[in-house]
């Protein structure tokens, strides 16, 4: 083989190998982020579902986190990133559940519909 072509082939193989390593690292970081997100949301959601206690929850914070997760679901769909979609679908549902319970509790406290039930 001509030396220049051989050098080009080696450089191409190195570039492909680096891209593969970068993709692998990106996936590892993505899965680590997914685990952190799910385990960050789930304790609050489980606690809220079990106790119905929402006194310590800031509505604005949970709404923003919920919308952020929803937007990440949309982004994941657009770029075909299944881990991004699944992780944020779980956190979006968790946020929605907590939000609904929070709204119900706030209405009861103000004497709105459903008081005493």
Backbone as CSV, one residue per row, in Angstrom:
resi,resn,N_x,N_y,N_z,CA_x,CA_y,CA_z,C_x,C_y,C_z
1,UNK,0.841,-1.174,0.000,0.000,0.000,0.000,0.890,1.243,0.000
2,UNK,0.406,2.289,-0.602,1.141,3.542,-0.660,1.174,4.133,0.749
3,UNK,2.355,4.616,1.192,2.483,5.128,2.563,1.448,6.197,2.925
4,UNK,1.153,7.122,2.033,0.189,8.182,2.343,-1.197,7.593,2.584
5,UNK,-1.567,6.591,1.786,-2.871,5.950,1.968,-2.908,5.167,3.287
6,UNK,-1.796,4.541,3.617,-1.711,3.788,4.877,-1.856,4.729,6.069
7,UNK,-1.208,5.885,5.997,-1.316,6.878,7.074,-2.763,7.359,7.190
8,UNK,-3.412,7.618,6.075,-4.807,8.067,6.083,-5.708,6.999,6.702
9,UNK,-5.444,5.728,6.391,-6.244,4.635,6.941,-6.068,4.550,8.451
10,UNK,-4.855,4.693,8.944,-4.581,4.638,10.382,-5.263,5.809,11.090
11,UNK,-5.161,7.008,10.511,-5.802,8.189,11.110,-7.315,8.000,11.153
12,UNK,-7.876,7.473,10.095,-9.319,7.226,10.055,-9.724,6.230,11.136
13,UNK,-8.960,5.163,11.289,-9.265,4.169,12.321,-9.171,4.769,13.724
14,UNK,-8.179,5.618,13.953,-8.038,6.272,15.251,-9.231,7.191,15.500
15,UNK,-9.636,7.951,14.481,-10.777,8.857,14.619,-12.048,8.088,14.923
16,UNK,-12.278,6.984,14.223,-13.455,6.162,14.467,-13.418,5.591,15.873
17,UNK,-12.248,5.150,16.316,-12.093,4.604,17.654,-12.383,5.669,18.716
18,UNK,-11.881,6.895,18.510,-12.139,7.989,19.452,-13.620,8.341,19.520
19,UNK,-14.277,8.345,18.376,-15.711,8.626,18.344,-16.464,7.543,19.108
20,UNK,-16.068,6.305,18.932,-16.710,5.192,19.646,-16.529,5.349,21.157
21,UNK,-15.328,5.706,21.576,-15.050,5.904,23.010,-15.861,7.080,23.542
22,UNK,-15.937,8.170,22.781,-16.723,9.326,23.206,-18.201,8.964,23.337
23,UNK,-18.724,8.210,22.392,-20.123,7.781,22.458,-20.361,6.890,23.672
24,UNK,-19.422,5.998,23.952,-19.551,5.125,25.103,-19.545,5.940,26.396
25,UNK,-18.630,6.892,26.503,-18.571,7.750,27.690,-19.845,8.590,27.831
26,UNK,-20.347,9.096,26.719,-21.584,9.877,26.755,-22.738,9.016,27.254
27,UNK,-22.796,7.764,26.820,-23.850,6.859,27.285,-23.712,6.566,28.773
28,UNK,-22.495,6.357,29.238,-22.271,6.085,30.662,-22.712,7.290,31.499
29,UNK,-22.329,8.481,31.073,-22.726,9.694,31.786,-24.254,9.848,31.750
30,UNK,-24.847,9.556,30.616,-26.304,9.646,30.482,-27.031,8.691,31.416
31,UNK,-26.549,7.456,31.498,-27.187,6.489,32.392,-26.974,6.879,33.854
32,UNK,-25.811,7.414,34.187,-25.570,7.882,35.557,-26.529,9.029,35.895
33,UNK,-26.726,9.936,34.961,-27.668,11.044,35.166,-29.090,10.511,35.336
34,UNK,-29.451,9.517,34.547,-30.789,8.916,34.644,-31.023,8.327,36.025
35,UNK,-30.051,7.598,36.518,-30.167,6.984,37.847,-30.311,8.069,38.915
36,UNK,-29.495,9.113,38.823,-29.572,10.202,39.802,-30.932,10.905,39.745
37,UNK,-31.425,11.170,38.564,-32.712,11.853,38.415,-33.852,11.025,39.002
38,UNK,-33.878,9.751,38.653,-34.965,8.897,39.139,-34.904,8.757,40.651
39,UNK,-33.717,8.480,41.180,-33.596,8.317,42.619,-33.690,9.645,43.365
40,UNK,-33.568,10.758,42.665,-33.784,12.062,43.268,-35.264,12.396,43.382
41,UNK,-36.047,12.020,42.393,-37.475,12.310,42.388,-38.292,11.292,43.180
42,UNK,-37.958,10.048,43.060,-38.814,8.994,43.604,-39.051,9.082,45.109
43,UNK,-38.043,9.357,45.939,-38.335,9.425,47.382,-39.411,10.464,47.718
44,UNK,-39.334,11.642,47.086,-40.342,12.673,47.344,-41.710,12.219,46.854
45,UNK,-41.759,11.641,45.664,-43.042,11.192,45.119,-43.639,10.086,45.985
46,UNK,-42.844,9.114,46.375,-43.337,8.009,47.200,-43.812,8.537,48.552
47,UNK,-43.025,9.408,49.171,-43.403,9.982,50.460,-44.732,10.739,50.342
48,UNK,-44.862,11.539,49.293,-46.072,12.338,49.102,-47.282,11.451,48.839
49,UNK,-47.119,10.422,48.037,-48.228,9.514,47.751,-48.664,8.785,49.018
50,UNK,-47.719,8.329,49.808,-48.039,7.581,51.031,-48.648,8.455,52.117
51,UNK,-48.090,9.641,52.338,-48.509,10.468,53.477,-49.484,11.580,53.098
52,UNK,-49.521,11.935,51.834,-50.297,13.076,51.346,-49.803,14.395,51.941
53,UNK,-48.613,14.381,52.514,-48.031,15.574,53.121,-47.298,16.377,52.056
54,UNK,-47.792,17.583,51.797,-47.174,18.445,50.785,-46.793,19.804,51.352
55,UNK,-46.807,19.927,52.681,-46.528,21.225,53.298,-45.143,21.763,52.946
56,UNK,-44.158,20.901,52.827,-42.800,21.358,52.563,-42.456,21.497,51.091
57,UNK,-43.448,21.359,50.226,-43.184,21.391,48.786,-43.517,22.763,48.218
58,UNK,-42.562,23.343,47.533,-42.778,24.626,46.855,-43.388,24.346,45.487
59,UNK,-44.592,24.830,45.280,-45.324,24.567,44.038,-44.533,25.016,42.808
60,UNK,-43.973,26.200,42.855,-43.231,26.726,41.703,-42.053,25.822,41.346
61,UNK,-41.338,25.380,42.348,-40.175,24.516,42.105,-40.607,23.216,41.434
62,UNK,-41.633,22.583,41.967,-42.062,21.308,41.393,-42.636,21.489,39.995
63,UNK,-43.337,22.594,39.758,-43.849,22.853,38.410,-42.710,23.028,37.415
64,UNK,-41.715,23.816,37.789,-40.582,24.039,36.880,-39.811,22.748,36.616
65,UNK,-39.592,21.960,37.656,-38.904,20.679,37.465,-39.725,19.744,36.578
66,UNK,-41.024,19.754,36.779,-41.905,18.913,35.962,-41.889,19.321,34.494
67,UNK,-41.982,20.645,34.253,-41.922,21.116,32.863,-40.545,20.850,32.251
68,UNK,-39.492,21.009,33.034,-38.150,20.689,32.533,-38.058,19.237,32.105
69,UNK,-38.590,18.350,32.916,-38.589,16.918,32.571,-39.410,16.663,31.308
70,UNK,-40.565,17.327,31.208,-41.402,17.161,30.021,-40.659,17.611,28.758
71,UNK,-39.975,18.732,28.849,-39.216,19.214,27.692,-38.075,18.253,27.330
72,UNK,-37.461,17.632,28.351,-36.433,16.632,28.063,-37.031,15.401,27.390
73,UNK,-38.258,15.042,27.737,-38.933,13.937,27.042,-39.077,14.280,25.564
74,UNK,-39.538,15.486,25.300,-39.712,15.926,23.905,-38.368,15.924,23.179
75,UNK,-37.336,16.452,23.827,-36.010,16.458,23.205,-35.542,15.029,22.932
76,UNK,-35.722,14.142,23.901,-35.310,12.749,23.730,-36.002,12.092,22.553
77,UNK,-37.294,12.402,22.378,-38.028,11.864,21.230,-37.444,12.412,19.933
78,UNK,-37.180,13.718,19.910,-36.671,14.355,18.690,-35.293,13.832,18.289
79,UNK,-34.454,13.495,19.270,-33.103,13.014,18.939,-32.976,11.497,19.089
80,UNK,-34.110,10.834,19.330,-34.150,9.368,19.454,-33.240,8.858,20.570
81,UNK,-33.313,9.499,21.724,-32.507,9.101,22.875,-33.438,8.468,23.909
82,UNK,-33.528,7.141,23.862,-34.460,6.408,24.708,-34.191,6.616,26.207
83,UNK,-32.935,6.550,26.684,-32.715,6.788,28.119,-33.216,8.162,28.572
84,UNK,-33.019,9.170,27.753,-33.495,10.516,28.084,-35.015,10.531,28.169
85,UNK,-35.676,9.870,27.239,-37.139,9.812,27.229,-37.652,9.081,28.469
86,UNK,-37.108,7.895,28.730,-37.604,7.084,29.849,-37.381,7.764,31.197
87,UNK,-36.183,8.254,31.405,-35.867,8.918,32.675,-36.799,10.086,32.928
88,UNK,-36.951,10.926,31.949,-37.748,12.122,32.146,-39.239,11.849,32.093
89,UNK,-39.653,10.778,31.458,-41.065,10.381,31.540,-41.390,9.992,32.977
90,UNK,-40.491,9.254,33.611,-40.694,8.853,35.011,-40.739,10.085,35.912
91,UNK,-39.807,11.004,35.725,-39.789,12.194,36.585,-40.967,13.124,36.291
92,UNK,-41.423,13.177,35.040,-42.595,13.990,34.701,-43.840,13.439,35.380
93,UNK,-44.016,12.126,35.327,-45.174,11.506,35.980,-45.102,11.714,37.494
94,UNK,-43.911,11.544,38.062,-43.744,11.772,39.506,-44.113,13.208,39.866
95,UNK,-43.648,14.161,39.088,-43.958,15.568,39.344,-45.453,15.831,39.214
96,UNK,-46.077,15.225,38.215,-47.515,15.424,38.012,-48.317,14.880,39.196
97,UNK,-47.937,13.718,39.684,-48.633,13.128,40.834,-48.498,14.036,42.057
98,UNK,-47.274,14.461,42.338,-47.043,15.335,43.491,-47.801,16.648,43.307
99,UNK,-47.812,17.188,42.105,-48.520,18.433,41.819,-50.009,18.294,42.107
100,UNK,-50.616,17.207,41.645,-52.049,16.986,41.864,-52.354,16.885,43.355
101,UNK,-51.550,16.137,44.084,-51.757,16.004,45.528,-51.586,17.354,46.212
102,UNK,-50.592,18.117,45.786,-50.348,19.445,46.357,-51.553,20.363,46.122
103,UNK,-52.087,20.372,44.912,-53.252,21.208,44.594,-54.448,20.784,45.445
104,UNK,-54.691,19.489,45.566,-55.804,19.000,46.389,-55.640,19.440,47.845
105,UNK,-54.448,19.286,48.375,-54.199,19.685,49.766,-54.378,21.188,49.966
106,UNK,-53.868,21.975,49.028,-53.995,23.430,49.150,-55.465,23.857,49.093
107,UNK,-56.263,23.203,48.254,-57.698,23.518,48.175,-58.396,23.185,49.491
108,UNK,-58.056,22.033,50.055,-58.676,21.629,51.333,-58.356,22.640,52.433
109,UNK,-57.110,23.095,52.447,-56.697,24.051,53.484,-57.410,25.391,53.352
110,UNK,-57.727,25.769,52.130,-58.416,27.040,51.891,-59.929,26.889,51.963
111,UNK,-60.417,25.678,52.194,-61.843,25.460,52.306,-62.536,25.350,50.965
112,UNK,-61.769,24.965,49.948,-62.343,24.834,48.595,-63.060,23.511,48.430
113,UNK,-63.391,23.153,47.195,-64.105,21.910,46.902,-63.353,20.708,47.462
114,UNK,-64.124,19.777,47.994,-63.526,18.549,48.500,-63.098,18.641,49.939
115,UNK,-63.482,19.718,50.638,-63.074,19.899,52.031,-63.645,18.791,52.887
116,UNK,-62.742,18.198,53.694,-63.174,17.170,54.611,-63.220,15.788,54.023
117,UNK,-62.930,15.641,52.753,-62.965,14.298,52.174,-61.621,13.644,52.208
